[in-house]
Amino acid sequence: MKVVADRTTDSLLSVINEYILPGSIIISDCWKSYDCLSNEGFLHLKVNHSVSFKNPDTGAHTNTIEGTWGAVKRGIPASKAKCQLDYYLAEYVWWKKNKHMCCKFITFIDSIIRVYPPLTADEPEEAAT
């Protein structure tokens, strides 16, 4: 999951090209900004939600991501939705990834260490900033 500044073709394509391998199948609704995906080396399957929630020809649907986005939104207080979306997305992804871990606190500390490794004895403190 990634927060984008807007839903223009340039913004979406930038994120798609950064995280999705060429040749991958991308399933989307009929948002105009996605129309270029076939020309960019992706197999693009569309679902026209004004007609159905599952493409009758391809079987493509967006139910999984729609359900995931619904779960994310339920965890965001309305007053925080715009200003801290990155935080809430990261929190959702962490909980989803670690839901089966028996010791959540240790798992959380290990996650922090992976993102922010401790300084070694010969590293100056300024190197961490």
N, C-alpha and C positions, 0 to 999 in steps of 0.2 A: 504494500500500500504506500502511496506517495501523494503528498499534498502538492497540487499544482496551482499556479497563480491564476489561471483561467482555463477554459475548455476550448481554446483555439486549436487549429490543426498544428501549428508550430509547437505549442506547449505540449500537447499530447504526444505528438510524434517524437519530440525530444526525449520524453520519459520512456516511451515504448522502445525506441532505438537503444536506449541505455540499458534496459533491463530484459528485453525479450529478444531471443535469437531469431535471425532471419529464417524464414521458412516455417515459423511457428503458426499454429492456428489461433486466431484471435476471434472471439465471439463478442459482438457488441449489439447495442440497439442501433437505430438508424440515425444517430446523431451525425450531422453533416461533416464534422471534423474528422470522422473515421473513414470517410470515403476514399482517402488516398492509400489506405493500408495495402490493398492488392497491388498497387504500383510500387510499393516499398519492399516487396519481397515476402509478404505475409499472406497466408490463406485467410481471408476475411469472410466470416459467416455472420450474417445479420439476422436480427429478430425484429420484426415490425410489431411493436407492442400495441399499436392501434388495431391490428388484425388478430394477433394471437400472442401467447406467451412462449410458444415453442414453434420454431419454423417447421411447418409440416413437410417440407422437402428435405431438409438437412437434419432435422432433429435438434438443431442448435437452440440453446436457451441461456438466459442470463440469471436463472433462479439462484444459483450458488452465490454469485457475487452480490445479487440483490439482498439475499438473506444475510450475508456477512456484513454488508453495509448497514442493514437494519440493526444488527446486533451492536455494531460500533456506535451508531447514533443513539441507541438506548443507554449507552454508558457515558454519554457526554451531557453534562448539565447545559441547559439552554443558554445560560449566561456566559458559558465558556466556548461555545461551538465555533465561533469565528477566530478567537485570539489564541487558542491553545490546541488546535486540531492536530498538529504534529505530535504533541505529547500524548493525546488520547489514542491516536493511531498506534504509536509505539507501545503504549501500555496494552492495548488490545492484542497486538501481535505477540508480545511477550507472554501474556497469560495464555493465549491459544497454543503457543509453541510449548509451554511448560506446564500445561494443565495436568499431566500425569506424573509429574515429579513429586516425590514424597516429601521432600524438605524444601519448600518454596523459598525460605529465607536464604539458605545456603546457595540455592540455584540463582537467586537474585544477586547475591554478592559475587558469585562466579561470573555472572553476566556483566556486572560493573567492571570487574577486573579485566575481562576480555576487551571491553571498550576503552577503559582507562587503566592500562597496565601500571603497576606501582613503579616508582623510580628505583633504579639500582643504586648501590652504594656509591658508585663513581659518577653518577649523573648529577649535575647541578640542578637545584630546584627550579631555576629559571627555564630550564629546558622543557619543563612540563607545561608551561603556559604558552 
